[in-house]
Amino acid sequence: MNSPADSNQKLYRLLTYLLSPIMPIIVLVSDSMKKDPVLKKDAVQSLAYAVVAFVISIILTVTVILACLAPVLFIPTIIWAIQSYQGKDINIPVITDFCKKQNWSRISRG
């Protein structure tokens, strides 16, 4: 059976994607949470995706028709949240590699 720590980690991982950018910032500021490498990786990735999605949504608001597509950027975060809750490793195309190259979350392959 899962320990309370495992279920807490699952919940925090879920929330980092659903409540981005607020929850990832909380995770990265909290001493107890940022020590967990998996949670830290998810927080960094989620925060980076939130910034990219924000910039893209600003660009899409140039026209009314394109502005209707901006909420579609939230769909991947729901999928990643569910996958992270199931314990899967989340790799966001381009963003995961960028975060690794910047050494933001000190992610090791494995």
C-alpha positions, 0 to 999 in steps of 0.5 A: 500500500502507498505511504502517506509520503507517496500520496503527498508527492503524487498530489503535489505533482498533480497540482504543479501542473494544474495550478501553474505557475503558483504551485511550482513557485511554492514547491521551488521556494519550500525547503521540504518540497524542493529536496524531492528531485522528481517534484522539483523537476515537475515544478521547473518544467511546469513553470517553464511551460506556463511561461511559454504558454503565456507568451503564445497566448499573448501572440494568439490574441492578435485576432479574435479567432486565434484568441479562441485557441489560447485555452487549448494550451491548457489541455496538455497540462491536464494530461501531464497532471494525470500522468504525473499522478499515476507516477509516470515521468513527464517529458515535455518536448523542447522544454524538458531538454531546455531545462536540463541544459540550463541545469535548472532542476539538476535532472539526471537521466535514469 
